[in-house]
Structures are given as structure tokens and as C-alpha cells.
Amino acid sequence: MSFFLLATALWLASPAWLHDDGGNDSSRAAQGLRVAIDSLYVVDGALRVNFHADNAVTEKLLQGLRRGLTASISYKLQLWHKRLFSDLVAERSLQFKATFDNWEQKYVVVGAGERRVTSSVATLREKWTMHRQVRLVDIERLQTGRTYYLIIEAVLEPVSKENLREIRGWLSGEVKNAPERLGKLTKADSSSQADSASDSTNAAAESTGLKQRVFETLMNLIGFGGKTVSARTEDFRVEENTILWQR
């Protein structure tokens, strides 16, 4: 089994579906990534929501970014009309990606129509995890007397699909040279090959060693895994621009 297939198999075997359905604090801590709905309200003729994600920007993820990988987090917001077979009233998707500019030694955060370059981890964390006044639907589309609920799903990908495709081609030999961004994973190590060996032997050993180290880095990142978590509000109604919770 190739390095890539083994890594993929181990990734798929790891628990991916982790739900936040109101569990206690200890269970939430064990899950790691968590999405929380802070408030739901009506402003300027629209239903809006404030929410945040916990434990999305970890030290492992930051290490991966600094080594040349791209990571992403996406959110899917779905407003449902509750009935025997619930109807989807409105849906929004948000996605944020992050990478590291090795030349400027800064993080690059892209999402919500903005590209931010920053040296601050706090700024990266805020852009990825804190979301305020997100517009869901015009209030005129909601009917008095009907019951609704909101679900927010967060998907964290510490290694982006683009990175995986790039690494897959290189590990399988389809791409002859190490991807430029991934080359710096072991740039310092590559100079340690023995000078006494022939050029061809050195090249083969360096290629094998580099692939092994890239694989080990991926295993470390994949070990804490891609995760999907979700949060759901209680049922509610909207009357005269006021949220009435159905407890």
C-alpha cells in the first residue's frame, strides 16, 4: 500500500462525525472542535445569527501552515421550518482558508470576500472562528405561528483537498519533483545526505527520505483529523420581530 493510500485509510478510519447536541463540558473538550450558536435575532428586516467555533486553530494546524500546507474551515447554516417532514427555508455557506507566506513570514487568511495578511495568530483565529451578524433570511419570508430551528455545521480540513492531490501525485511518482511549498518541509534536512555517495544514489536516497518525512508530517496532521461538528438551536417562532423560544 502506498504512503498516500495508507494515510488516507487511516484518515477515513478516524471518527469524523462529532456533534454538539448540548453535551456536558467534558464531552465537548474531548471532541475538540465545537461550534456554538451565541444569539439569534432580528435586525434591519432580517434574521441574523452570531456564532463561533472553539478549538479550530490549534498548534498542530499552525505547524502545518508554517510547513507549507493550506487548511480550511467551512460553515453551512440551514434554517428549517419544523413539521413532520421539515422544509429547508434558507441556507448559507461560509468558507475560510489559511496558509503561510514564507517570504513575509505571515499568515494569509482568505474568506468572506477578504484577503488578510497578518503575523497575528489571534487575527487568524478571529477570522476563522468568530462570526457576527450573519444574515440568514429576510423576515418577510417567515410566517407568524410557524416553528423554525437553525442548524450550523462546521467542517475543518487541516490538510486541504488541493494539498492532498498535489502530494498524491508526487508520492505516486506522477510528479517528479517535490511540490514547491512542501519542499520546505525538509529543506534543512536535504543538505545532510552523505557527500561520499554517488549523485544518483544521493538523489534516490534524498527522494525516499523526503517522501518519508512528508508522509510522517501528514500522518501527524491527519492524526488529529478532519472533523465535522454541528449545533442546533431550540425551536422558535418569530412574532413582531421578536424571537419566541419554544421550550
C-alpha positions as CSV (number, residue, x, y, z in Angstrom):
1,M,0.0,0.0,0.0
2,S,1.4,3.4,-1.0
3,F,2.1,6.1,1.6
4,F,-0.8,8.1,0.4
5,L,-3.3,5.2,0.4
6,L,-2.2,4.2,3.9
7,A,-2.6,7.8,5.2
8,T,-6.0,8.1,3.5
9,A,-7.1,4.8,5.0
10,L,-6.1,5.9,8.5
11,W,-7.8,9.2,8.0
12,L,-11.1,7.6,6.9
13,A,-10.9,5.2,9.9
14,S,-10.7,8.2,12.3
15,P,-14.0,9.5,13.8
16,A,-15.3,12.3,11.5
17,W,-18.8,13.0,12.7
18,L,-18.7,14.8,16.0
19,H,-21.9,16.5,17.0
20,D,-22.5,19.2,19.7
21,D,-26.0,18.4,20.8
22,G,-25.8,20.0,24.2
23,G,-23.4,17.6,25.9
24,N,-21.5,18.5,29.1
25,D,-18.2,20.4,29.1
26,S,-16.0,17.3,29.5
27,S,-17.5,15.7,26.4
28,R,-17.1,18.9,24.4
29,A,-13.5,19.2,25.5
30,A,-12.9,15.6,24.3
31,Q,-14.4,16.3,20.9
32,G,-12.0,19.2,20.3
33,L,-13.6,21.3,17.5
34,R,-17.0,22.7,18.6
35,V,-19.4,25.2,17.1
36,A,-21.7,27.3,19.3
37,I,-24.7,29.5,18.4
38,D,-24.4,32.6,20.6
39,S,-27.6,34.5,19.6
40,L,-30.4,34.7,17.1
41,Y,-32.2,38.0,16.5
42,V,-33.9,40.3,14.0
43,V,-32.2,43.4,12.8
44,D,-32.9,45.6,9.7
45,G,-35.6,43.3,8.4
46,A,-33.5,40.1,8.5
47,L,-33.0,37.2,10.8
48,R,-29.3,37.1,11.9
49,V,-27.1,34.9,13.9
50,N,-23.9,35.3,16.0
51,F,-21.8,32.1,16.3
52,H,-18.3,30.9,17.0
53,A,-16.1,27.8,16.8
54,D,-13.9,26.5,19.6
55,N,-10.6,24.7,19.1
56,A,-10.3,25.2,15.4
57,V,-6.9,26.9,15.3
58,T,-4.6,24.5,17.1
59,E,-0.8,24.4,17.4
60,K,-0.8,21.3,15.0
61,L,-2.7,23.3,12.4
62,L,-0.4,26.3,12.8
63,Q,2.6,23.9,12.3
64,G,1.1,22.6,9.2
65,L,0.5,26.1,7.8
66,R,4.1,27.1,8.5
67,R,5.3,24.0,6.7
68,G,3.5,25.0,3.5
69,L,0.1,23.3,3.8
70,T,-3.3,25.0,3.2
71,A,-6.1,24.5,5.7
72,S,-9.8,25.4,5.5
73,I,-12.9,25.6,7.7
74,S,-16.4,25.9,6.2
75,Y,-19.8,26.5,7.8
76,K,-23.2,25.5,6.5
77,L,-26.1,27.4,8.0
78,Q,-29.6,25.9,7.5
79,L,-32.9,27.4,8.7
80,W,-35.6,24.8,8.8
81,H,-39.4,25.0,9.1
82,K,-40.3,22.3,11.6
83,R,-43.1,19.9,10.7
84,L,-43.5,16.2,10.1
85,F,-41.1,16.4,7.2
86,S,-39.1,19.7,7.8
87,D,-38.7,22.2,5.0
88,L,-35.5,24.0,4.3
89,V,-36.3,27.7,4.4
90,A,-32.8,29.2,3.8
91,E,-29.2,28.1,3.5
92,R,-25.9,29.9,3.7
93,S,-22.3,28.7,3.3
94,L,-19.1,30.4,4.5
95,Q,-15.6,29.2,3.8
96,F,-12.2,30.4,5.1
97,K,-8.8,29.2,4.0
98,A,-5.4,29.9,5.5
99,T,-1.8,29.4,4.5
100,F,1.6,30.8,5.4
101,D,3.6,33.2,3.3
102,N,7.2,32.0,4.0
103,W,8.7,35.1,2.4
104,E,6.8,37.6,4.5
105,Q,6.6,35.2,7.5
106,K,2.9,36.0,7.8
107,Y,-0.4,34.1,7.7
108,V,-2.8,34.6,4.7
109,V,-6.5,34.3,5.5
110,V,-9.0,34.3,2.7
111,G,-12.8,34.3,3.1
112,A,-16.0,36.3,3.1
113,G,-14.6,38.4,0.2
114,E,-11.5,39.4,2.1
115,R,-7.8,38.5,1.9
116,R,-6.0,39.3,5.1
117,V,-2.2,39.0,5.6
118,T,-1.2,39.0,9.2
119,S,1.5,37.9,11.6
120,S,-1.0,37.6,14.4
121,V,-2.4,34.1,15.3
122,A,-5.2,36.0,17.2
123,T,-6.3,37.6,14.0
124,L,-6.2,34.3,12.1
125,R,-8.3,32.7,14.9
126,E,-10.8,35.6,15.0
127,K,-11.3,35.5,11.2
128,W,-11.8,31.7,11.2
129,T,-13.9,31.3,14.3
130,M,-15.9,34.5,15.3
131,H,-18.9,35.3,13.1
132,R,-21.3,38.2,13.9
133,Q,-24.5,39.5,12.3
134,V,-24.6,36.7,9.7
135,R,-27.7,37.3,7.6
136,L,-29.9,34.2,7.2
137,V,-33.2,35.3,5.6
138,D,-35.5,38.3,5.2
139,I,-38.0,38.3,8.0
140,E,-40.9,38.7,5.5
141,R,-40.2,35.1,4.4
142,L,-41.0,33.8,7.9
143,Q,-44.7,33.2,8.8
144,T,-46.2,34.0,12.1
145,G,-47.2,30.9,14.0
146,R,-44.8,28.6,12.3
147,T,-42.0,26.9,14.2
148,Y,-38.4,27.0,13.0
149,Y,-34.9,25.9,14.0
150,L,-31.4,26.6,12.9
151,I,-28.5,24.1,12.3
152,I,-24.9,25.2,11.8
153,E,-22.4,22.6,10.6
154,A,-18.6,23.3,10.7
155,V,-16.1,21.3,8.6
156,L,-12.4,21.6,9.5
157,E,-9.9,20.4,6.9
158,P,-6.4,20.8,8.3
159,V,-5.0,19.5,5.0
160,S,-6.8,20.9,2.0
161,K,-8.0,18.7,-0.9
162,E,-5.6,20.6,-3.2
163,N,-2.7,19.7,-1.0
164,L,-3.7,16.0,-0.9
165,R,-4.0,15.9,-4.7
166,E,-0.6,17.5,-5.0
167,I,1.0,15.2,-2.5
168,R,-0.7,12.1,-4.0
169,G,0.8,12.8,-7.4
170,W,4.3,13.3,-6.0
171,L,4.3,10.2,-3.8
172,S,3.0,8.1,-6.6
173,G,5.7,9.3,-8.9
174,E,3.4,11.2,-11.3
175,V,5.1,14.4,-10.2
176,K,8.9,14.1,-10.5
177,N,9.8,16.9,-8.1
178,A,8.5,17.7,-4.6
179,P,5.8,20.3,-4.7
180,E,7.5,23.7,-4.1
181,R,5.5,24.5,-1.0
182,L,6.1,21.1,0.5
183,G,9.8,21.2,-0.3
184,K,10.4,23.4,2.7
185,L,9.0,20.6,4.9
186,T,12.5,19.2,4.9
187,K,14.6,21.8,3.2
188,A,17.2,21.8,6.1
189,D,17.3,18.0,6.1
190,S,18.1,17.7,2.4
191,S,21.6,19.0,2.8
192,S,22.5,16.2,5.2
193,Q,22.9,13.5,2.6
194,A,26.3,11.8,2.5
195,D,28.8,13.5,0.2
196,S,30.6,10.3,-0.5
197,A,27.7,8.6,-2.3
198,S,27.2,8.9,-6.0
199,D,24.9,11.6,-7.4
200,S,22.3,9.0,-8.4
201,T,22.4,7.2,-5.1
202,N,22.2,10.6,-3.3
203,A,19.2,11.6,-5.4
204,A,17.4,8.4,-4.8
205,A,18.1,8.4,-1.0
206,E,17.1,12.1,-0.8
207,S,13.8,11.5,-2.7
208,T,13.0,8.5,-0.5
209,G,13.9,10.3,2.7
210,L,11.9,13.4,1.7
211,K,8.8,11.4,0.9
212,Q,9.1,9.6,4.2
213,R,9.3,12.9,6.1
214,V,6.4,14.4,4.2
215,F,4.4,11.2,5.0
216,E,5.3,11.5,8.7
217,T,4.2,15.1,8.7
218,L,0.9,14.2,7.0
219,M,0.3,11.4,9.5
220,N,0.8,13.9,12.3
221,L,-1.7,16.3,10.9
222,I,-4.2,13.6,9.8
223,G,-3.9,12.1,13.2
224,F,-5.9,14.9,14.7
225,G,-8.1,14.7,11.6
226,G,-10.6,16.3,9.5
227,K,-13.7,17.0,11.7
228,T,-17.3,17.8,11.2
229,V,-19.4,19.2,14.1
230,S,-22.8,20.7,14.3
231,A,-25.0,22.7,16.6
232,R,-28.8,23.2,16.7
233,T,-31.0,25.9,18.2
234,E,-34.1,25.1,20.2
235,D,-37.3,25.5,18.3
236,F,-38.5,29.1,17.9
237,R,-41.2,31.4,16.4
238,V,-40.8,34.9,15.1
239,E,-43.5,37.4,16.1
240,E,-43.3,41.2,15.6
241,N,-39.5,41.0,15.1
242,T,-39.1,39.1,18.3
243,I,-37.7,35.5,18.8
244,L,-40.0,33.4,20.9
245,W,-38.3,30.2,22.1
246,Q,-40.4,27.0,22.3
247,R,-39.1,25.3,25.4
